[in-house]
Amino acid sequence: MAAGGPGKVAPSVRYFCTAGRGLEPFLVKEVQARLEATQVEYILGKVFFTTSAELSMLRKLKSAERLFLLLNKYPPVSISRNKGKVIHDIQKLVNENPKCWLDIITLWRSLHHQVKQENVCHEYPDLQKRKLEEETAKNKRQKREQVFETFSAETQIEDQERCDTLKDNKDHFSSGSKPFLKENHETVQKIPVESSSSFSFRVSCRCSGALAKIFTAQEMGRIIGITLMKHLGWKADLRNPNIEIFVHLNDICFVIGIPVFRLPLASRTYINTAGLRSTIAWSMASLGEIKPGAFVLDPTCGLGTILLEAATEWPSVHYLGTDISDSQLEGAYLNIKAAGFMDKIELLKASVTALPLPSGSIDVIFADIPFGKKFKITKDMKLLPDVFQEISRVLCVGGIAVLLLSQEFYKRLSSSIASSFETENCISTASTSDCVQSLAVSTELKTNEKSWIPRTILPSVEDAGRENIRNKTTLASLELIESFEVSLGKTDAFICKYKKMTAASENI
């Protein structure tokens, strides 16, 4: 991966990343933009690409779960009722190109050395500072000893005896430790991968689709592991192996890879307490079209995950997070403090349905709309029109709103927009005269009050009639640009990008 010296071009390496379902398009764009990757392709849950980028750049991928060296990708294994035939086919694929295995191990060893160096810098950022302090303290001690030596011959003798003792200990330590250190260094750098006594591995296997009905992941991992032991002479070690082999078999493909980093890319060192999945939060932030100097709001900030993801990538921006929950704001504060973004992100207690902000004052809005308890339809559904109304009010014309919506919310909005909320819909719950009266009052108050909010001034008519008018007002100024169905683990949701086309008051 390293350039290897002046004038030398870094070699291109084939990788793949795992991604949450629905986030593959985000990861494709990211590897192209960050890494100038080529040969980019993706299947469900994985993105394959080739790049010569340094590991420090690969570590910055934000929409990926884990990064792997690609050893090989095969078509899906043919499923047969004869389990022996399936096993034979898999063993044949594993055995067909031993040079590929040895080459990838050599490459992994080179990368592993870089990863170890990066981990030291990453996990111990003050290591150099501490070393310098230790050396300074050592020099001071030596100077003090030299001063003491000039005052007392007895001190000189004691010092000499102490030095002799230290020398003896040093010689003893050196004689016992150097071969050990040298042996371990050579184990990492010069392992003969064919030797079962020095190179160990384990297989982490995932099976899905038709194959999972025949073999468990443990059974398939054992089959592949035994094949590698017999074919390459490696030693299996489930507890502390030199290397981990990742295998995933499904109805789409058969993928073999080696993890590049010990920790997943989705693990954020700058987030103290996790809230929304970091990859989802970053994907939402990437849709915001954030520009330097912009004002960005998360009116349902929770633990501040979206704001943290955005601030890490786009620091020259004004960020504000609001929430109605004291505990969530406290957690967000601790996260922001731990990330060192106290000067970038402000927090305020406020309801998403009544934001203390001027109309048209926000450039970008991110919001994980409350899904309700256990992601079911609850009273939160009734608040949705108010939420959209307030988002539309504070967002400037041309501004972007990126919302995470449950499937129920998304379907409700889609059906509401499709139906156009025509006035005759009010007839089923209120008289025609009531509807006309409501519209007339709304129009009159719009001309008299600059900061008019429909939910605070509409006359007391039937609820359904009032909600229909409010929905029309809320949605009219926000145009859906694009949406992505994504997985949140136990449930699915939609990331929706809206743009405010006109001022809200013009659509009443």
N, C-alpha and C positions, 0 to 999 in steps of 0.2 A: 504494500500500500504506500509506503513512503517513497519519495522520489528517488532516494538512493544516492543523491549527489547532484552537483550542478550539471545541467544539460541532460540529465536522465529523466525520462518520462515515467510516471508512476503506472504500473500495470493495471489494466482493467480487470475487475473481479465481478463474478456473477453472484448476486445476492437474492434473497427474497425476504419479505417482511410479512408477518401475520397482521391482520387488521380486523377490527370489529365489522360485523356484517353491515353493509351500507356505506362504510367509510373507504372502500377501495378507490373510488374516484378522487377523494381528497388526497389519499396517499400517492396516487399516480401523479397528480399535479405537483405534489410536494417533492418527490424524488427528481422530477424533471427540473423544477425550479432551484432546489437547493444543491443537488448533486450533478446537474447536467447529465442525468442518466440516459442511457440509450437502451434499445431492445426492451422497452418497458411493456409488460403485459400483465394482465391480472385475471384471476379466477376468483370464485367466491372465497373470501377470507384471506387471500394472499396476493401480493404484488411482487413480480419478478423484474429485476432490472440489472443492468451492467453499469459500473462506474469505477473511476479511478480516484474518487474523492478520499480524503483522509478520514480516519476513524473519528476525529473530532467533529467532522461535518455529519457523518453517519449518526452520531449520537444525538444530533439535534433534530432528528425526525420526530415530529410531534403527533402525527396521526397514526403511527404504527404501534403495534403491541410489542413485538420482538423482532430482532434482526438475526438472520442466519446466512452463513455461507451455503450456497447451493451446491450440493454434491451431485445430484441428478434428479431429473423429473421424468417420469415415465407415464405412458397412458394407463388408465385404470386396469387393475388386474381382472382378468376374465374370471367370472364366478362360476363354479361348477359344484354339483352335488358331491363330487369326489374331493374331499378335503385334501387328500394326498396330492392331487394334481395342482390344487391351489398353492400348497406349500412348495411343491417343486417349481412352479412358475416364479414364485417370489425368490426362492433361493437362486434360481438361474439369473434373475435380474441383478441380485446383489453380487453374484460371482462373476458376471460377464466382463467387467472391466476393472481388474485389480489396480492398474496404474492410476485410474481416476481416484481411487481411495487414497493411494499413497501420495498423489499430487495434492489432494485437498488437505491431507494432514500436514504436509510440508507448508502449505499456505497458511493453514490455521496456526501452526507453530509460530510463524512470523507475525501474524496478527496478534496472537496471544501475548507475545512479548510487548507489543505496543499497548495492548489493553492493560497489562499489569502496570506499565509506566503511567498511563493515563489515570488508572484507578488510584495510584498513590497521590497524584496531584489533585484528583477529584475528591477523594475521601479525606485527605489531609492537606488542605490548602495552606496551612501555616507551618508545614514541615520545614521548609527552607528557613523560615524565620526562627523556629525553635532550634534548628541546627546552629544558626548564627549566634543565638543567645548562649547556647551551650559552649560553643567555641570561645566566646567572649569571657564567659565565667571561668573556663579552664585557663585562659591566658592570665586572668586576674589572680587565680590561685597560684599559678607558677611564679608570677611576679612577687606575690607575698612570700612565697617560700624562699625566693632568692634574697629578699630583704632580711628574713629571719636568719638565714644562713650566715649573714655578715655579723650578727650579734652574738652567736653562741656556737662554740665548737660541738657542744653536746647536741644542739639542734641539728648540726650538720651530720653527726653520726646517726641520730634518729632518722633524719631524712634519708640518709644513705641506706639504712636498714629497711626503711619503708619502700624505697625505690627497688632494693633487691627483692623484697617480697613481691612487689608488683610485677617485677620482671619475671620472677619464678612463676607467678600466676599466669602471666601473659604467655610465657613459653608453654606452660601446661595447657592453657586454653588453645593456643595456636596449634600445638601438636595434635590435639583431639578434634579441633573444629574445622581446620582448613580442609582436610580431605572430605569431611562431611559436606561443607559448603560447596566445594568444588564438584563433589559427586551430584549434589542436587542441581547445581547450575547446568551440569552436563545432561542431567536427566531431562531438563526442560528444553535445552537447546539441541541436543544431539541424540535424541531417542531413536534407536533403530525400530521403526514402527512394526517390523516383522517379528520382533522379540516379544513373546508372551510374558516374559518375566519382568519387563520394564515398561510396557505400555498397556494401560488399562482403559476400559470404556464401559459405558452403559447405554442402553437404548431406551429412549422415551417415545412411546408409540401412541398414536391416536387412530382409532378406526371409526368410520362412520359409513352410512349407506348400506348397501347390500352385504358388503364384507363383514360388517359388524354383527350381522345376524348369524354368521358362521364362526367367527373368531372374536374373542375379547381382545382388548388392547394389550393385556398382559401376555396372552398366548402368542399374539403376533410379535410382540417385542422379544419374547423368548426364542421364537423361531429365527428371527433375524440375528439376534445375538449369538446363538449357537452357530449360525452360518458364518459369521465374521470370525468367531474363535477358530473354527476348523479351516477356513480359507486363508486368513491372514495371520493366524497364530496369536491374536490379541487375547488379553486376559479380561474377563468380565469382573467389574467391581461396582456394586450398586451404591456403595457409601461414599467413596472418595476416588472417583475415576479421573484419569488424565483428561478425558474428553467425553462429551455427551453427544450421542447420535440421535437426532430428531427425525422421526418417521411419521408421515401422515398418509393414510390410505383411505380413499373414499371413491365415490362413483365418478369423480372428475379426473383424478390423477393419483399418482403414487410419487410422493415427494420425500427426498432425503436431504437433510441439512445439518449444519453444526452451528449452535448458538455462538454469536460473536461476543456478546456481553453477558455477564452473569445476571445482572438485573434487567428486567424488561424496560424497553424504552418508555413505556407508559408510566413507569414509576418516576414521579417528579421529586427531585430533591428540594425544590423550593416550595412545596406544598406540605404544610405541617399536618393538617387533618384533611383527608380526602372527602370530597362531596360528590358532585357530578363527575362521571368518568372523564379523566383528563383528555383522552383522545376525542371524545364528543365535544368537550368544551373548546378545545383548540379548533376543531373543524367548524364550529359555529363562529369562532372569532375570525377564521380565515375568510368567511363570507361577508364580513362587515365592511370591506372596502375602506379600512381605517387609514386616515391621512394624518400627517403631523399637525398638531395643534387642535385636533378635533375634540369634541366633548362626547364622551361615551358613557352610557348609563346602563346599569343592570338593575331594574326595579324589583327583581325577586332574587337578590344576589346570593342568599343562603350563606355558604361558607366562602364565597368569593372566587370559586374555581374559574369561572369564565373570565372574570376581570384579571386574575393572575395570569392566565394563559395569554390574554391579549397584551397585558402590560409587559410580559417577558419578550414578546415579539415586536411590539410597537410601543416603545417607552416614551416617545415624545408626544404624549396624549394626556388629556385630562379625564380621569376615570372617577365615576361616582357609583356607589352601590347602595341600594336601599332595601330594607326588609322590615317586616312588621314584628319579627321575632327577636327578642333580646338575646336568646341563646345562639341563634344563627349569626347575629351581628358580632357577638363575642368571639365565636369561632372564626369568623371572617377576619376580625381584627388580629387574632393570633396568627393566622395564615399570612396576612399581609405584612405583619411585623417580622415574622420568620423569613419571609422572602426579601425583606429590605425594600419594600415598596410603599412605606408610610408617606413618602413625599409625592407619590403618584396616584394613589387610590384613596378616596375619601368615602366614609360611610355615614349613613343617615338613616334614622328610624322613620319609616313612612310606609303607608299602604300603597300598593301598586294601583289601586283604584282612586287615589287622591294624592298625587305627587305634588310636593310644594315647589314646583318649577314653572317658569314662564312658558307660555305656548311657543312652540317652534324653537326651543333653545338647545335641543340635543341633535347631534349629527348621526349617531349610531346607537341603537338599542339592542342589547342582548337580554334574553329572558328565558329561563326554564320555567314555563308556566306550570303552576302547581297542578299535579295530576289527581290529587285526592288520595285518600287512604287506600293503600294497596292497588293504586292505579285503576280504581273503578270510578264510574260516574257518580259524583257526589254533588253537594251544593256548590263546589267550585265551578261546575258547568254554568250555573246561573250568573257567576261573576265574570264569565268570559267576555260578554259585551262591554262591561265596564272597563275591563283590562284593556281591550283593544281601543276603546274610546280614549282612555288616558294616554296610551302609547301614541296614538295618532295625534293627540293634542300637543304633547311636548316635543314630538319629532318635527324637525324642520322639513320644508319642502325639498324633495330630492334625497332625504335621509333614508337610511337603511335600518330595518328592524329584522333581526334574526331570532326566531322563536323556536323553542323545543316544545312540541305539542304531542299529547297522547293521541292514540289512534282515534279515540272517541271525539276529542276536541277537533282533530283535523277533519274527520268525517262531518261533524256538525258544521264547521265553517264552510267546507266544500259544498255541502247541500244548501247552506244558507245563501252563499254567493250565487249558486246556480239558479235558485228560485227567484233571485233579484229582489226579494222582499217587497213586492208590489203592495200598494195600499189596500187592495181588496182583501188581502189576507187578514186584515183586522176585522172583517165583517163577521167572522165566525165567533168572535168573543166580545165584540163591541159594535155599537151602531155606527152607520156610515157618518152620521153627524158628529159623533165623538171623534172619529178619525180626522175629519176635516177640521174640527175645532182644535185638535191637538197640533196639526200642521200649521194652522193659522197662528196659534200662540207661539209656536217655535219660531216662525219666520219673523214675527214682530219683535220678540226678544233678541233675536240674532242681530237686528239692526241697532238695538239700544245698548247691548252689552258686548264689549270687545272680547272678553274672556268667557263667553257663554259655554256652559257644560250642560248638555241635554239632560243628564240624569238628575240634575239639581233643580231644574225649572219646569219640567214637563208637568202639565196638570194631572190631577189624580184621576186617570181613566183606568180601564181594565188592564191588568198586567200584560197580557199577551199583546195587546195593541201597542202599549208603550215599548215593549221589548223589540217588536218588529221595527218600529221607527228608529229606535236606538241602534239596532244592528245595522240598519241602512247607513246611518250616520257614521258608525264606527268603521265599517269596512270600505266605504266608498273611496276614501282617500288613500288606502293602502292596497297596492297591487301586488299580488303574488308573483314573484319573479321565477323562483324555482323551489323545489322541495326534494328531500332525500329521506327515504325510509331507512331507519337505522335500528340496530338492536341495542337494548339497554340491559341485556342479560335475560331476566325473567319476562320481560315485555318488550314490545316494539314501540317506536315513536317516529315522529317526523321532524326533521330540521327544515324549517320554512323560512325563506328569505323574502321579505316584503320591501317595497319602495313606496315612499309617500309621493304621490304624483301631484296633488294639489292641496291647498289649505283645507283643513277639515270643515271650516265654517262655510266654504263654498259649496259643500255637498249636502247641505241640510235641506 
